[in-house]
Protein backbone atom coordinates (compact mmCIF):
# COMPACT_ATOMS: atom_id res chain seq x y z
CA UNK A 1 0.00 0.00 0.00
CA UNK A 2 1.45 3.36 -1.01
CA UNK A 3 0.32 6.46 0.90
CA UNK A 4 0.53 9.90 -0.69
CA UNK A 5 2.09 12.68 1.35
CA UNK A 6 3.02 16.22 0.36
CA UNK A 7 5.82 16.05 -2.22
CA UNK A 8 8.02 18.42 -0.22
CA UNK A 9 7.73 16.39 3.02
CA UNK A 10 10.99 14.47 2.60
CA UNK A 11 13.82 13.19 4.74
CA UNK A 12 16.08 16.06 5.72
CA UNK A 13 13.53 18.86 5.44
CA UNK A 14 12.69 21.04 8.45
CA UNK A 15 9.11 20.42 9.60
CA UNK A 16 6.75 21.46 12.39
CA UNK A 17 3.84 19.72 14.11
CA UNK A 18 0.68 21.85 13.67
CA UNK A 19 -0.69 20.98 17.12
CA UNK A 20 2.28 21.13 19.51
CA UNK A 21 4.62 23.39 17.56
CA UNK A 22 7.41 20.79 17.91
CA UNK A 23 9.90 21.33 15.07
CA UNK A 24 13.14 19.95 13.67
CA UNK A 25 14.55 17.83 10.86
CA UNK A 26 12.56 14.92 9.41
CA UNK A 27 14.68 11.84 10.17
CA UNK A 28 12.17 9.05 9.45
CA UNK A 29 9.01 8.39 7.46
CA UNK A 30 7.15 5.19 8.34
CA UNK A 31 4.15 3.56 6.71
CA UNK A 32 1.89 1.40 8.87
CA UNK A 33 -0.28 -1.59 8.02
CA UNK A 34 -3.55 0.30 8.57
CA UNK A 35 -2.49 2.90 5.97
CA UNK A 36 -1.31 5.74 8.20
CA UNK A 37 2.01 7.43 7.63
CA UNK A 38 4.07 8.77 10.54
CA UNK A 39 6.84 11.39 10.47
CA UNK A 40 9.67 11.46 13.03
CA UNK A 41 11.09 14.91 13.76
CA UNK A 42 14.45 15.41 15.50
CA UNK A 43 15.03 18.89 17.02
CA UNK A 44 18.20 20.74 16.07
CA UNK A 45 18.67 22.10 19.59
CA UNK A 46 20.50 20.54 22.53
CA UNK A 47 19.42 20.40 26.18
CA UNK A 48 22.08 20.15 28.88
CA UNK A 49 24.64 19.33 26.16
CA UNK A 50 22.64 16.36 24.86
CA UNK A 51 20.43 15.96 21.79
CA UNK A 52 16.69 16.26 22.42
CA UNK A 53 14.72 13.09 21.61
CA UNK A 54 12.80 13.01 18.36
CA UNK A 55 9.03 12.56 18.32
CA UNK A 56 6.68 10.99 15.79
CA UNK A 57 3.49 12.55 14.39
CA UNK A 58 0.82 11.67 11.84
CA UNK A 59 1.86 12.99 8.42
CA UNK A 60 -1.39 14.98 8.10
CA UNK A 61 -0.51 17.19 11.06
CA UNK A 62 3.04 18.06 9.92
CA UNK A 63 3.90 21.15 7.86
CA UNK A 64 7.13 21.70 5.97
CA UNK A 65 8.98 24.78 7.26
CA UNK A 66 12.06 24.52 5.05
CA UNK A 67 12.17 22.08 2.12
CA UNK A 68 15.26 20.00 1.54
CA UNK A 69 17.31 21.08 -1.46
CA UNK A 70 17.59 18.45 -4.16
CA UNK A 71 21.20 17.70 -5.13
CA UNK A 72 22.26 18.91 -8.54
CA UNK A 73 23.08 15.86 -10.59
CA UNK A 74 25.66 16.07 -13.30
CA UNK A 75 26.86 13.48 -15.79
CA UNK A 76 29.61 11.36 -14.30
CA UNK A 77 31.08 10.21 -17.60
CA UNK A 78 30.30 6.54 -17.08
CA UNK A 79 28.36 4.25 -19.40
CA UNK A 80 24.86 5.38 -20.31
Sine and cosine of phi, psi and omega as CSV:
sin_phi,cos_phi,sin_psi,cos_psi,sin_omega,cos_omega
0.00,0.00,0.78,-0.63,-0.01,-1.00
-0.93,-0.36,0.83,-0.55,-0.03,-1.00
-0.99,-0.17,0.71,-0.70,0.07,-1.00
-0.99,0.12,0.66,-0.75,0.11,-0.99
-0.71,-0.70,0.26,-0.97,0.02,-1.00
-0.79,0.61,0.68,-0.74,-0.07,-1.00
-0.88,0.48,-0.47,0.88,-0.03,-1.00
-1.00,-0.01,0.00,1.00,0.05,-1.00
-1.00,0.02,1.00,0.03,-0.10,-1.00
-0.80,-0.60,0.28,-0.96,0.09,-1.00
-0.83,0.55,0.72,-0.70,0.04,-1.00
1.00,-0.09,-0.25,0.97,0.03,-1.00
-0.98,0.21,0.33,-0.94,0.08,-1.00
-1.00,-0.05,0.77,-0.63,-0.08,-1.00
-0.70,-0.71,0.27,-0.96,-0.05,-1.00
-0.63,-0.77,0.70,-0.72,0.08,-1.00
-0.96,0.28,0.78,-0.62,-0.05,-1.00
-0.90,0.43,-0.51,0.86,-0.11,-0.99
-1.00,0.06,-0.78,0.62,-0.09,-1.00
-1.00,-0.04,-0.35,0.94,-0.07,-1.00
0.99,0.11,0.02,1.00,0.02,-1.00
-0.87,0.48,0.75,-0.67,-0.04,-1.00
-0.66,-0.75,0.33,-0.94,0.02,-1.00
0.28,-0.96,-0.34,-0.94,-0.05,-1.00
-1.00,-0.04,0.68,-0.73,0.06,-1.00
-0.96,0.30,0.89,-0.45,-0.03,-1.00
-0.93,-0.36,-0.20,0.98,0.02,-1.00
-0.40,-0.92,0.59,-0.81,0.13,-0.99
-0.78,-0.63,0.87,-0.50,-0.02,-1.00
-0.87,-0.50,0.55,-0.83,0.01,-1.00
-0.89,-0.46,0.78,-0.62,-0.11,-0.99
-0.97,-0.24,0.36,-0.93,-0.06,-1.00
-0.83,0.56,-0.60,0.80,-0.04,-1.00
-0.99,0.17,0.06,1.00,0.09,-1.00
0.99,-0.15,-0.05,1.00,0.00,-1.00
-1.00,0.08,0.44,-0.90,0.03,-1.00
-0.87,-0.49,0.72,-0.69,-0.06,-1.00
-0.88,-0.48,0.59,-0.81,-0.04,-1.00
-0.88,-0.47,0.80,-0.61,0.06,-1.00
-0.98,-0.18,0.80,-0.59,-0.03,-1.00
-0.92,-0.39,0.77,-0.63,0.03,-1.00
-0.94,-0.34,0.88,-0.47,0.02,-1.00
-0.88,0.48,0.43,-0.90,0.02,-1.00
-1.00,-0.05,-0.11,0.99,-0.02,-1.00
-1.00,0.01,0.25,-0.97,0.08,-1.00
-0.89,-0.45,0.42,-0.91,0.10,-1.00
-0.75,-0.66,0.85,-0.53,-0.05,-1.00
0.83,0.56,0.59,0.81,0.03,-1.00
0.98,0.22,0.16,0.99,-0.02,-1.00
-0.83,-0.56,0.52,-0.85,0.05,-1.00
-0.89,0.46,0.58,-0.81,0.07,-1.00
-0.99,0.16,0.65,-0.76,0.00,-1.00
-0.88,0.48,0.58,-0.81,0.11,-0.99
-0.98,0.22,0.35,-0.94,0.05,-1.00
-0.74,-0.67,0.42,-0.91,-0.08,-1.00
-0.92,-0.39,0.67,-0.74,-0.06,-1.00
-0.71,-0.70,0.39,-0.92,0.13,-0.99
-0.90,0.44,0.64,-0.77,-0.05,-1.00
-0.85,0.53,-0.55,0.84,-0.05,-1.00
-0.92,0.40,-0.37,0.93,-0.04,-1.00
-0.97,-0.23,0.26,0.97,-0.01,-1.00
-0.92,-0.38,0.75,-0.66,0.07,-1.00
-0.94,-0.34,0.59,-0.81,0.09,-1.00
-0.99,0.17,0.79,-0.62,0.04,-1.00
-1.00,-0.09,-0.67,0.74,-0.03,-1.00
-0.61,-0.79,0.94,-0.33,-0.02,-1.00
-0.91,0.41,0.45,-0.89,0.05,-1.00
-0.98,0.21,0.64,-0.77,0.03,-1.00
-0.99,0.15,0.75,-0.66,0.04,-1.00
-0.96,0.28,0.68,-0.73,0.03,-1.00
-0.92,0.40,0.58,-0.81,0.06,-1.00
-0.99,0.15,0.86,-0.51,-0.03,-1.00
-0.99,-0.14,0.72,-0.69,0.03,-1.00
-0.81,-0.58,0.42,-0.91,0.02,-1.00
-0.86,0.50,0.66,-0.75,-0.05,-1.00
-0.98,-0.18,-0.05,1.00,0.08,-1.00
1.00,0.06,-0.01,1.00,0.01,-1.00
-0.99,0.15,-0.07,-1.00,0.00,-1.00
-0.88,0.47,0.55,-0.83,-0.01,-1.00
-0.99,-0.16,0.00,0.00,0.00,0.00
